[in-house]
């Protein structure tokens, strides 16, 4: 069991009472789907600290929780193209809300069917793409178990997700699939000042650079997500997002719906925009 997360008390509140109070606040202002014709089974969420993107991520988790899943498939990881997909092989995690267990049957079946780099507790490096979401999952879906996959931005993810979908069908799981990524990281802090600084740079990053990546999400184009994310630096984890898109397609989704698109500067604006990150919640 992976315990003592450095994200508890820093990226999100450190006690059960404070977590529940914060989630209740997110719940009051969560956007909901308006355009989808079928019950959604997948989504894309941001993974900054809750003060920045927690409310944006929560609305996806809240929407997907209505299907009362047995298993949550969480795609994350800041992986490079040359890396192998990684799977967590362990008991699970512990947060201030208690333990959240891995779905061992699905994990073992998938690990035996595909050549992953397997991660146990001793190999696990604290990962915000995964760990900031755990209390939301626990709060909204307390009976659900977890599968954690770190996905590189290349087409191998198509085979991984196809195999995963087959295993889930065979095992009779009611599953949801979520990809964790932030969008454009802009400003001197991130070594990205293609369009200077200030409000014009913010508009470019949000309305052009982010928007192209979001367009690939909404059109359910996994390889487009990877290509756009890498070429334009418009997503830090395009492989994770593309995996969620692939799962959505396999589950019969025809398009995605954007719930919220914002930036860290929009959330906490102070002075002229200089360093900021894009966040979006998308549901399929």
Steps between C-alpha positions, in 0.01 A plus 500: 500500500638839397461729802602847618444678172684834481192641323279471811516829684674675209327444165173415673378526863669277753207383715179312432283789621678759287492275191127441537435872550699588189324234291161624618597845373607356164171311481297818531655655189573196281404527133297215352464349154241645264580355157578130539232258381625205706628454850870594501764241582823701468649843556808719514597692815776741607735417786629818663448576866134518599517876554565533125328213321320292759157637411563435130602138560217436745225563246626210284524266798153602618349435157665160461411393854131485401572170320609344833811333357666191642839607363662835429771498232726800558747586223780737602875543499745759366653246260712553190434334165782245538374367834297186552148515644511451877253324728479523877524156662427547869218498754399860432528838670407656830377858532348689793169339393644152549618228259410472133577156362617391157281263302746213524319270259508759221856609580632143492315413180623811319857468628518144371362599159726795425864597546481771765757642732353382829508737797475391860500722808880515502511615135212748527602865474240742640289600200255789499338374177360214705502590867310832501195313370488223758292679768243600236466138392473383860237760584281450194554127434594342835446143379703533178843348456783649297729418208789745451672517162772748404485547125766625255399724209517246218269262321580204727223633723241391242597137550514534878153651524355248254638213712376666818149540359492131409607396850241726662224354281611145575511570874161674490621829640306824486796733444569867439816639335667832581809661348692752710670793326548873532518715187744768381770590753590855402747762619867541598461244779421235239742620231210588272469865396419460130249783516653722765312553824187675614137467394579442132715200594225369727243526220732321258576216743137450597304582184743360243753257648275337759203515264669290232573224751148517642367473144675164461347385827150598396541329162623180671831502313759328721792528258406861434521562876848353509624687192353833608606465862861426405539744211334798669584418864130537565472205743746364754353145487357453149537122527268487801241716325524294182448180700174637644388602152577150370298343781211735426498396135506132592200561725297655221551873560464714188634831629603678818358792693709779652375593847757759610813654348703739712856583605687541826505877438121510453458314828745715696561815299757742632681759291575436135488138376853361492523136608181295470361154417182397316238267649202332337231250598367288215247219516432226242 
